[in-house]
Amino acid sequence: MADDAPTATPFTDDSIARRNALILALAQGCVGFAISTVIIFGGYVGQTLAADKTLATLPITTMMIGTLAGTLPMAMIMQRFGRRSGFLLGGLLGILGALICVRAIEAGSFWLFCLGTHCFGYYQSSANYYRFAAADMASPKFRPTAISWALAGGLLSALLTPEILTRTRELWLPFAASFAACGVAAALGLLAVSMVRIPTPLRLAANAPTGRPLSEIIRQPRFIAALAAGAVAYGSMNLVMTATPLAMAVCHYSPDDASHAIRWHVLAMFAPSFFTGNLIARFGRVQMALAGLALLVGCALLALSGITLTNFTLAMVALGLGWNFSFISATTMVTDCHTPVERAKTQAFNDLVIFGFVAFTSYLAGRLLTSVGWQGVNYTLFPLVVLAAGLIVLAPMVGRSKTA
């Protein structure tokens, strides 16, 4: 069934779900390349263009603001017009962002460059729904696998981004060709999402039921547990990953050493996605979410046990694996908490909280590293993990108590 064909009753088709998941994996790789380029080169370009050098990282911040600002509107667009329409709009904004960034570098305009990276934020807010879209037509058994396949596209960007950026960085004006490559990637992603096939069960008559109020949905113990697991997984990963290169520099490691550790981290984030879904189907969502949280604790313990290159690298691997297991499990748990007519508002609220927390941890990383050091950053993981694990363990008991 085409994406634009409305229907009032949901259905599943795992053959189409497999096709969608693979297409969305390709699209995820494309958006991953664009976002990685902003994160890696945004500060360098900002430092070159900004009159006030303290604003050098503002282009990255404006991208994060765009991601937050676009989360709710993209959900509403997808509810009204279908997933594919929202994804196409996101791809167009990605192309627009690349064009603006290239023009800004040509003109030497810092604020125009910030506008371009802000557009990338909307591109990312659209792509954040790829994992939910992969689950839309999947059966409950295949759903975690579909989500993990879609996220596995990040492995593609992890492998290709460094090679492409190395070859394009000085090809034209410094960094301009790299951002032009982002436009090409966004165009490829746009072509990919145009082939996604997802029905639109939510585009109903004006007087059709819209499901439970959001306040009722988000008070479900299992939703609270899923939200906590997703926020802690992503926030903890972002906190430690952001602080790691700075901490390694303090320990007199070179940028190449930091790049080595981060590359292993990114591989650990996405490579397991090819089998994480099967593990969730076998052991359960809750068990895999807890396993991921345990790996986050392992990351902190490895980091606290020494400052050798091996310690940093192994901590980054544990961090990536922990994110993968917890975040994919949490996403699957969220899809269990709503009906098709409730999905837009539920998923939008979920991502608004998660990526708001991620933006906060980006700021928090530098503050903690400056005030309490590398050890303090890692000690922060313990209360976060305990909170999320406690909510996950207590959710079934609270649910049974309310039912009784």
C-alpha positions in Angstrom: 0.0 0.0 0.0 1.4 3.4 -0.9 2.3 5.9 1.8 -0.5 8.2 0.7 -3.3 5.6 0.9 -5.2 6.3 4.1 -6.7 3.5 6.0 -8.5 3.4 9.3 -7.2 0.1 10.4 -3.5 -0.8 10.9 -2.0 -3.9 9.6 1.4 -5.6 9.4 3.5 -7.0 6.6 7.0 -8.1 7.5 8.1 -8.4 3.9 7.4 -4.7 3.3 8.8 -3.9 6.8 12.1 -5.5 5.8 12.2 -3.5 2.6 11.4 -0.3 4.5 14.0 -1.0 7.1 16.8 -1.5 4.5 15.8 1.7 2.7 15.7 3.6 5.9 19.1 2.3 6.8 20.5 3.8 3.6 18.8 7.1 4.4 20.2 6.9 7.9 23.7 6.6 6.5 23.1 9.7 4.4 21.8 11.9 7.2 24.6 10.5 9.5 27.2 11.8 7.0 25.7 15.3 7.0 25.3 15.5 10.8 28.9 14.1 11.3 30.3 16.7 8.9 28.7 19.6 11.0 30.0 18.1 14.2 33.5 17.5 12.9 34.0 20.7 10.8 31.4 23.1 12.2 33.7 24.4 14.9 36.6 24.8 12.4 34.5 26.8 10.0 32.9 28.8 12.9 36.4 29.7 14.2 37.4 30.9 10.7 34.3 33.0 10.0 33.3 34.3 13.4 34.7 37.7 14.5 34.2 36.6 18.1 36.1 33.3 18.4 34.1 32.3 21.5 31.2 31.7 19.1 33.1 29.1 17.1 30.9 26.2 18.2 27.7 28.1 17.7 27.0 26.4 14.3 26.8 23.1 16.1 24.5 24.6 18.7 22.2 26.0 16.1 21.9 22.5 14.6 20.9 21.1 17.9 18.3 23.9 18.3 16.9 23.0 14.9 16.6 19.3 15.9 14.6 20.3 19.0 12.5 22.8 17.2 11.7 20.4 14.4 10.7 17.4 16.5 7.1 18.3 17.1 6.3 19.9 13.7 7.7 16.9 11.9 5.5 14.5 13.9 2.4 16.6 13.1 3.3 16.7 9.4 3.8 12.9 9.3 0.5 12.4 11.1 -1.4 14.6 8.6 0.4 13.7 5.4 2.3 10.4 6.1 5.8 9.4 7.1 7.2 9.7 3.6 6.1 13.4 3.3 7.9 14.3 6.5 11.0 12.4 5.3 11.0 14.2 1.9 10.6 17.6 3.6 13.6 16.7 5.9 15.7 15.7 2.9 14.9 19.0 1.1 15.9 20.9 4.2 19.1 18.9 4.3 19.9 19.9 0.7 19.0 23.5 1.5 21.3 23.5 4.5 24.2 22.2 2.4 23.7 24.9 -0.2 23.5 27.7 2.4 26.6 26.4 4.1 28.6 26.4 0.9 27.4 29.9 0.0 28.3 31.1 3.5 31.8 29.7 3.2 32.2 31.4 -0.2 30.9 34.7 1.2 32.7 34.5 4.6 29.4 34.9 6.4 29.3 33.3 9.9 25.6 33.9 10.6 24.6 32.6 7.2 26.6 29.5 8.0 24.7 29.1 11.3 21.5 29.3 9.3 22.7 26.5 7.1 23.6 24.2 10.1 20.2 25.1 11.6 18.6 23.6 8.5 20.6 20.4 9.1 18.9 20.3 12.5 15.5 20.0 10.9 16.9 17.3 8.6 18.0 15.4 11.7 14.6 15.9 13.5 13.0 14.2 10.5 15.5 11.4 10.4 14.9 10.7 14.1 11.6 9.1 13.1 13.2 6.6 10.7 13.5 4.1 13.5 9.8 4.4 14.4 8.8 4.2 10.7 10.8 1.0 10.3 8.5 -0.5 13.0 5.2 0.8 11.6 4.4 -2.2 9.4 6.4 -4.8 11.4 4.8 -7.6 13.4 5.5 -7.4 17.2 8.1 -10.2 16.7 10.0 -8.5 13.9 9.6 -4.9 15.3 12.9 -4.8 17.3 14.8 -6.2 14.3 13.3 -3.6 12.0 14.3 -0.8 14.3 17.8 -2.1 14.7 18.2 -2.5 10.9 17.2 1.1 10.4 19.7 2.4 12.9 22.4 0.1 11.4 22.7 2.7 8.6 24.8 4.7 11.0 27.6 2.2 10.5 27.7 3.2 6.8 28.3 6.8 7.7 30.8 5.8 10.4 32.9 4.0 7.9 32.6 6.4 4.9 32.5 9.8 6.5 36.2 10.1 7.5 37.3 8.9 4.0 35.0 11.4 2.2 35.9 14.3 4.4 39.6 13.7 4.0 39.3 13.8 0.2 37.0 16.8 0.1 38.3 19.1 2.8 40.7 21.0 0.7 39.3 20.1 -2.7 37.9 23.6 -3.1 37.6 26.4 -0.6 38.5 24.9 2.9 35.5 22.7 3.9 33.2 24.0 1.1 33.4 20.8 -0.9 32.7 18.7 2.2 29.5 20.6 2.8 28.6 20.2 -0.9 29.1 16.5 -0.4 26.5 16.7 2.4 24.0 18.0 -0.2 24.8 15.1 -2.5 24.2 12.7 0.5 20.9 14.4 1.4 19.8 14.0 -2.3 20.6 10.3 -2.2 18.7 10.0 1.1 15.8 11.9 -0.5 15.7 9.4 -3.3 15.8 6.5 -0.8 12.9 7.7 1.4 10.8 8.3 -1.7 10.6 4.5 -2.0 9.4 3.9 1.5 6.0 2.2 1.7 4.0 3.0 4.9 0.2 3.3 5.2 -1.2 6.3 6.9 -3.7 5.1 9.4 -3.9 8.4 11.2 -5.3 10.6 8.4 -8.9 10.1 9.3 -12.1 12.3 9.3 -12.1 15.4 11.5 -14.5 13.7 14.0 -12.5 10.5 14.2 -11.2 9.4 17.6 -7.6 10.5 18.3 -7.0 8.0 21.1 -6.1 8.7 24.7 -4.9 12.1 25.9 -1.2 12.5 25.9 -1.2 13.0 29.6 -2.7 9.5 30.1 -0.3 7.9 27.7 2.9 9.3 29.3 1.7 8.4 32.8 1.9 4.7 31.9 4.6 3.1 34.0 6.0 1.2 31.0 6.2 4.5 29.0 8.0 6.2 31.8 10.5 3.3 31.9 11.0 3.4 28.2 11.5 7.2 28.2 14.0 7.0 31.0 15.9 4.2 29.3 16.1 6.1 26.0 17.0 9.4 27.6 19.7 7.9 29.9 21.2 5.8 27.1 21.4 8.7 24.6 22.3 11.3 27.2 25.0 9.3 28.9 26.5 8.3 25.5 26.6 11.9 24.4 28.0 13.2 27.7 31.0 10.8 27.8 31.6 10.9 24.0 31.7 14.7 24.0 34.1 14.8 26.9 36.4 12.0 25.7 38.5 13.9 23.1 39.0 16.8 25.6 40.0 14.4 28.4 42.4 12.6 26.1 44.0 15.9 25.2 44.5 16.7 28.8 46.2 13.3 29.2 48.6 14.3 26.3 47.1 12.0 23.7 47.1 13.3 20.1 43.9 14.0 18.0 44.7 10.8 16.0 44.5 8.8 19.3 41.2 10.4 20.1 39.9 9.7 16.6 40.9 6.1 17.0 38.9 5.8 20.3 35.9 7.6 18.8 35.9 5.4 15.7 35.8 2.3 17.8 32.9 3.9 19.7 30.9 4.6 16.6 31.5 1.1 15.3 30.2 -0.3 18.6 27.2 1.9 18.4 26.0 0.7 15.1 27.6 -2.6 14.1 25.6 -4.7 16.7 22.3 -3.4 15.1 22.4 -6.3 12.7 21.7 -8.7 15.5 20.3 -6.5 18.4 16.8 -7.1 17.2 17.2 -10.8 17.3 18.6 -10.5 20.9 15.6 -8.4 21.9 13.2 -10.9 20.4 15.0 -13.8 22.2 15.6 -12.2 25.7 13.0 -9.5 25.8 13.0 -5.7 25.7 13.4 -5.2 29.4 16.3 -7.6 29.8 18.2 -6.0 26.8 17.6 -2.5 28.1 19.0 -3.5 31.5 22.0 -5.2 29.7 22.7 -1.9 27.9 22.5 0.1 31.1 25.0 -2.4 32.7 27.4 -1.8 29.8 27.2 2.0 30.5 28.3 1.2 34.1 31.1 -0.9 32.6 32.1 2.1 30.5 32.4 4.3 33.6 34.4 1.6 35.5 36.8 1.2 32.6 37.3 4.9 32.4 37.8 5.3 36.1 40.3 2.4 36.3 43.0 4.2 34.3 43.9 6.7 31.6 45.8 4.5 29.2 44.8 4.5 25.5 43.4 1.0 26.1 41.2 2.3 28.9 39.8 5.1 26.8 39.2 2.8 23.8 37.6 0.0 25.7 35.4 2.5 27.6 34.2 3.9 24.3 33.4 0.4 23.0 31.3 -0.3 26.1 29.6 3.0 25.8 28.7 2.3 22.2 27.3 -1.2 22.9 25.4 0.1 25.9 23.8 2.8 23.8 22.8 0.3 21.1 21.2 -2.2 23.4 19.4 0.3 25.6 18.3 2.8 22.9 16.9 0.2 20.5 15.2 -1.6 23.4 13.7 1.6 24.7 12.4 2.6 21.2 10.7 -0.8 20.9 9.2 -0.3 24.3 7.7 3.0 23.3 6.0 1.4 20.3 4.3 -0.9 22.7 2.8 2.0 24.6 0.5 3.6 22.0 -2.0 2.7 19.3 -1.6 3.8 15.7 -3.8 6.9 16.2 -1.7 7.9 19.2 1.8 7.4 17.6 2.5 11.0 16.4 2.0 12.7 19.7 3.6 9.9 21.8 6.7 9.6 19.6 7.1 13.4 19.4 6.9 13.7 23.2 9.4 10.9 23.6 12.0 12.4 21.2 11.4 15.9 22.5 12.4 14.8 26.0 15.3 12.6 24.8 17.0 15.1 22.5 16.3 17.9 24.9 18.3 15.9 27.4 21.0 15.2 24.8 21.4 18.9 24.1 21.7 19.5 27.8 24.4 16.9 28.2 26.4 18.5 25.3 26.6 21.6 27.5 27.1 19.6 30.7 30.1 17.7 29.4 32.3 20.8 29.2 31.1 22.1 32.5 31.7 18.9 34.3 35.1 18.3 32.7 36.2 21.8 33.8 34.8 21.6 37.3 35.2 18.0 38.4 37.4 16.4 35.7 37.2 13.2 33.7 36.4 11.1 36.8 33.5 13.3 37.7 32.1 12.9 34.2 32.1 9.2 34.6 30.7 9.2 38.1 27.7 11.0 36.7 26.7 7.8 34.9 26.0 5.9 38.1 22.9 7.8 39.4 21.5 8.1 35.9 21.8 4.4 35.3 20.3 3.5 38.7 17.3 5.8 38.1 16.6 4.3 34.6 17.1 0.7 35.8 14.9 1.3 38.8 12.1 2.6 36.7 12.4 -0.3 34.3 12.3 -2.9 37.1 9.4 -1.2 38.9 7.2 -0.6 35.8 5.7 -4.1 35.6 4.9 -4.1 39.3 3.3 -0.7 39.3 1.3 -1.7 36.2 0.0 -4.8 37.8 -0.9 -2.9 41.0 -2.9 -0.4 39.0 -4.7 -3.1 37.1 -5.6 -4.9 40.3 
